[in-house]
């Protein structure tokens, strides 16, 4: 009986139940009588204890095997089984874990799922994952903090003349933007392959990081613009469903769009932002950084447009020859050489490179550094533990943003 | 082997694989060699066919029983089993379904999950659900349309002096807002119990509906403000995790906050919006509507503040005595009578009431109409099939918005 009631009200929140109950009590002409009900038992998962252990719980009388896979486990594909007790509650406690934001999923008899008892969910491309945060250290920057002024995150559409469509981007304006006359510098922040304009606020905790850095006086108030780097998309796939041709970017499609996103950034996005927002419109108030594919985009954009950005960040991406793969290497190298020379002469204030020791693109970063060294091009190099992960990209944002516009 | 590779790359999108592959091909100093890989098989779910049938698919060699529960099924708790074929693919085809947005979930051996192969996911309070849209009729308004100018959705924070905290709200500004000097009317749109400031854009498809209505010339361009009606919350629970005391709103907490959200609307939200956005600041350019608890909020706000809004909508909510439950009924009725009389004399242009025939609050709407009739208070009444559902609230928004500011 209890289980039946539990099932019956599972679509209603405790608040709605409370409200309906009161509605029935206080309506002058009583509505249909409120059913007797028990408050649903609240199952807490993932519960973080004071010693940084984390307990996962899910109630299921029928399942045979439920496992947890999480970012604290080494490598892809690790998992740990939950233990079922005689009431049908599956439980697993892990840790203690070091401070960090951790994504995880359950696997119920073979199907990957989010944790049904955790409202903290993020989207990684086409996948949804549950997550929790262990407070402390850099992870404190990823948390929403009461008492910290919060910036605005806007989902706004612009017309791309280069790509021939309306496209969506996210804009973070710092706390205070709306009710001042201040003009702000702009930081263009690019995602990687598999991501979209939602990635940096969703996976990257951009708004929390910037809110906290600015409140602590570590970063200047700035506008952060997060675009969609997939030249064939108008917006994130959960906003604009993908057409069959977009589901997999073929090599043909890739060639068609090669360099177009980057061109759109300079010809469409920057003018749109500088027209639409109160911005400082010179090179010393423009920054750009990107991770992985976005690091390649950043290199292309800044190599092709010396003097447009004084602050440049390349996260987890090294030397690539995107856009020149149909040319012969000697000519490509010569062209690149001229571009790097021009960029060096434009004298950017910060050229920042970050990569994880275990990143599968690590060697390409070694090549990038060697190439820049050859040109006596000054850069800041930051090497972290770990690989090609959002844990690293949140750290890079946390460290790069404080260097900007100073 | 194929399965192993599939597992190994399950965390990577096809786009990322393509990118990594090219990275390795084109880096001047080759990165670690790219592993041989097969593209993951794309499983389509939910796939809508041209005859409005819908096919769900999930691959699972281990599960015994997977069922689908969806909004096209009558009542709470209906479900239909998927059929497992000999490759381990579970399949179910339903329909044909009439045009509508339908949420659904899977149940895998007892655990409710989203569909792992559908990126269209919405949050209903603390629960996540998959969804799809059958095109046609009113449902066409719920779809993102290429070629239609899209408004901006901003998540912005304001200080509530009444509630003593910074709180988040969503603001929809119509396409063209950013690059004009035009001043716009404002529509305050309130959610129900169990919801929050995210509910109308997420569950209610507010941005798509307004984009489409405005593009078709059916609604005037307007600003739509969506607040958080839970007076004890700063923001949605996935943005600001609930404290233990917020998890269940006790009667004590309810009494503490009774009427405070409504007061905050008039004293904090409206001044903030009119200071921050280019708005027309008179009663004929202010509308308010809400569903369920938000319909009660709407009544309280407009009864207590005659002449502030010329357009009023009450969705799926009737006569309630929120805020007066500690007073004696005769006195409460007398007070209400005076308020309704004052509201009538203020001569609002539209007072719109919508309810479903099967709504459990239907009788309270009968009472509301009777009470308004007693005062010769003019209103528009709209009765739809169905109950206390987002399907109805999307229809009410679609029908109410075109009446505004004309």
Contacts between the chains, C-beta under 8 A, distances in Angstrom:
chain1	res1	chain2	res2	distance
A	7	B	76	8.0
A	7	B	77	5.7
A	8	B	76	5.8
A	8	B	77	6.3
A	10	B	112	7.7
A	11	B	76	5.8
A	11	B	124	7.8
A	11	B	127	7.7
A	12	B	194	6.7
A	13	B	125	4.4
A	13	B	126	6.6
A	13	B	193	7.0
A	13	B	194	3.5
A	14	B	247	7.4
A	14	B	248	4.7
A	14	B	249	7.1
A	15	B	125	7.7
A	15	B	193	4.7
A	15	B	194	5.2
A	15	B	230	7.0
A	15	B	248	7.8
A	15	B	249	5.3
A	16	B	125	7.8
A	16	B	192	7.1
A	16	B	193	4.1
A	16	B	194	3.9
A	16	B	292	7.8
A	16	B	293	7.9
A	18	B	193	7.2
A	18	B	248	7.7
A	18	B	249	5.6
A	18	B	251	7.8
A	18	B	254	7.0
A	19	B	192	7.7
A	19	B	193	3.7
A	19	B	194	8.0
A	19	B	292	7.3
A	19	B	293	5.2
A	20	B	193	7.5
A	20	B	360	7.1
A	20	B	361	7.9
A	22	B	254	7.5
A	22	B	322	7.4
A	22	B	325	7.7
A	23	B	296	7.8
A	23	B	320	6.0
A	23	B	361	6.2
A	23	B	364	6.6
A	25	B	325	7.6
A	26	B	320	5.8
A	26	B	321	4.4
A	26	B	322	6.7
A	26	B	325	5.5
A	27	B	318	6.6
A	27	B	319	5.9
A	27	B	320	5.8
A	27	B	321	7.5
A	27	B	361	7.8
A	27	B	363	7.3
A	27	B	364	4.3
A	27	B	367	6.3
A	28	B	319	5.5
A	28	B	321	6.9
A	28	B	329	8.0
A	28	B	333	7.8
A	28	B	367	5.4
A	28	B	371	7.8
A	29	B	319	7.1
A	29	B	363	5.5
A	29	B	364	6.7
A	29	B	366	6.5
A	29	B	367	3.8
A	29	B	370	7.7
A	30	B	363	6.9
A	31	B	318	7.6
A	31	B	360	6.0
A	31	B	361	5.3
A	31	B	362	7.1
A	31	B	363	4.6
A	31	B	364	4.9
A	32	B	360	5.3
A	32	B	362	7.8
A	32	B	363	6.7
A	39	B	248	6.7
A	42	B	247	6.2
A	42	B	248	7.5
A	58	B	111	6.1
A	60	B	109	7.1
A	60	B	110	4.1
A	60	B	111	5.0
A	61	B	110	6.0
A	62	B	64	7.9
A	62	B	65	7.4
A	62	B	109	4.8
A	62	B	110	3.3
A	63	B	108	7.5
A	63	B	109	4.3
A	63	B	110	5.1
A	63	B	111	6.1
A	64	B	62	7.9
A	64	B	64	7.7
A	64	B	109	6.9
A	65	B	62	7.4
A	66	B	111	7.2
A	76	B	7	7.9
A	76	B	8	5.8
A	76	B	10	7.9
A	76	B	11	5.8
A	77	B	7	5.6
A	77	B	8	6.4
A	77	B	10	7.9
A	106	B	111	7.3
A	108	B	63	7.4
A	108	B	108	4.6
A	108	B	109	6.1
A	108	B	110	7.8
A	108	B	111	4.5
A	108	B	113	6.9
A	109	B	60	7.1
A	109	B	62	4.9
A	109	B	63	4.3
A	109	B	64	6.9
A	109	B	108	6.1
A	109	B	109	4.4
A	110	B	60	4.1
A	110	B	61	6.0
A	110	B	62	3.2
A	110	B	63	5.1
A	110	B	108	7.8
A	111	B	58	6.1
A	111	B	60	5.0
A	111	B	63	6.0
A	111	B	66	7.3
A	111	B	106	7.4
A	111	B	108	4.5
A	111	B	113	6.4
A	111	B	116	6.4
A	112	B	10	7.8
A	112	B	116	5.4
A	113	B	108	6.9
A	113	B	111	6.4
A	113	B	113	3.7
A	113	B	114	7.0
A	113	B	116	7.0
A	114	B	113	7.1
A	114	B	114	6.4
A	114	B	128	6.3
A	116	B	111	6.4
A	116	B	112	5.5
A	116	B	113	7.0
A	116	B	127	7.6
A	119	B	123	7.5
A	119	B	126	4.5
A	119	B	237	5.3
A	119	B	238	4.8
A	119	B	241	7.8
A	120	B	238	5.9
A	120	B	241	7.1
A	121	B	123	7.5
A	121	B	128	5.9
A	121	B	238	6.8
A	123	B	119	7.5
A	123	B	121	7.5
A	124	B	11	7.9
A	125	B	13	4.5
A	125	B	15	7.8
A	125	B	16	7.9
A	126	B	13	6.7
A	126	B	119	4.5
A	127	B	11	7.7
A	127	B	116	7.6
A	128	B	114	6.3
A	128	B	121	5.9
A	128	B	128	7.0
A	144	B	235	7.8
A	144	B	239	6.2
A	144	B	240	5.2
A	144	B	241	7.7
A	146	B	165	7.5
A	146	B	166	7.7
A	146	B	234	6.9
A	146	B	240	7.7
A	149	B	157	7.5
A	149	B	166	7.4
A	150	B	157	4.3
A	150	B	166	6.5
A	150	B	168	7.3
A	152	B	154	5.4
A	152	B	155	6.5
A	152	B	156	4.3
A	152	B	157	7.2
A	153	B	154	7.1
A	153	B	155	4.8
A	154	B	152	5.4
A	154	B	153	7.1
A	154	B	154	4.0
A	154	B	155	7.5
A	155	B	152	6.4
A	155	B	153	4.8
A	155	B	154	7.5
A	156	B	152	4.3
A	156	B	178	7.0
A	157	B	149	7.5
A	157	B	150	4.3
A	157	B	152	7.2
A	157	B	175	7.2
A	165	B	146	7.4
A	166	B	146	7.7
A	166	B	149	7.4
A	166	B	150	6.5
A	168	B	150	7.4
A	175	B	157	7.2
A	178	B	156	7.0
A	178	B	276	4.7
A	179	B	275	6.7
A	179	B	276	6.4
A	192	B	16	7.1
A	192	B	19	7.8
A	193	B	13	6.9
A	193	B	15	4.7
A	193	B	16	4.1
A	193	B	18	7.3
A	193	B	19	3.7
A	193	B	20	7.5
A	194	B	12	6.7
A	194	B	13	3.5
A	194	B	15	5.1
A	194	B	16	4.0
A	230	B	15	7.0
A	234	B	146	6.9
A	235	B	144	7.8
A	237	B	119	5.2
A	238	B	119	4.8
A	238	B	120	6.0
A	238	B	121	6.8
A	239	B	144	6.2
A	240	B	144	5.2
A	240	B	146	7.7
A	241	B	119	7.9
A	241	B	120	7.1
A	241	B	144	7.7
A	247	B	14	7.5
A	247	B	42	6.1
A	248	B	14	4.7
A	248	B	15	7.8
A	248	B	18	7.8
A	248	B	39	6.7
A	248	B	42	7.5
A	249	B	14	7.1
A	249	B	15	5.3
A	249	B	18	5.7
A	251	B	18	7.7
A	254	B	18	6.9
A	254	B	22	7.5
A	275	B	179	6.7
A	276	B	178	4.7
A	276	B	179	6.4
A	292	B	16	7.8
A	292	B	19	7.4
A	293	B	16	7.9
A	293	B	19	5.2
A	296	B	23	7.8
A	318	B	27	6.6
A	318	B	31	7.5
A	319	B	27	5.9
A	319	B	28	5.5
A	319	B	29	7.0
A	320	B	23	6.1
A	320	B	26	5.9
A	320	B	27	5.8
A	321	B	26	4.5
A	321	B	27	7.5
A	321	B	28	6.8
A	322	B	22	7.3
A	322	B	26	6.7
A	325	B	22	7.7
A	325	B	25	7.7
A	325	B	26	5.5
A	329	B	28	7.9
A	333	B	28	7.7
A	360	B	20	7.1
A	360	B	31	6.2
A	360	B	32	5.4
A	361	B	20	7.9
A	361	B	23	6.2
A	361	B	27	7.9
A	361	B	31	5.3
A	362	B	31	7.1
A	362	B	32	7.7
A	363	B	27	7.3
A	363	B	29	5.7
A	363	B	30	6.9
A	363	B	31	4.6
A	363	B	32	6.6
A	364	B	23	6.6
A	364	B	27	4.3
A	364	B	29	6.8
A	364	B	31	4.9
A	366	B	29	6.6
A	367	B	27	6.3
A	367	B	28	5.5
A	367	B	29	3.7
A	370	B	29	7.6
A	371	B	28	7.7
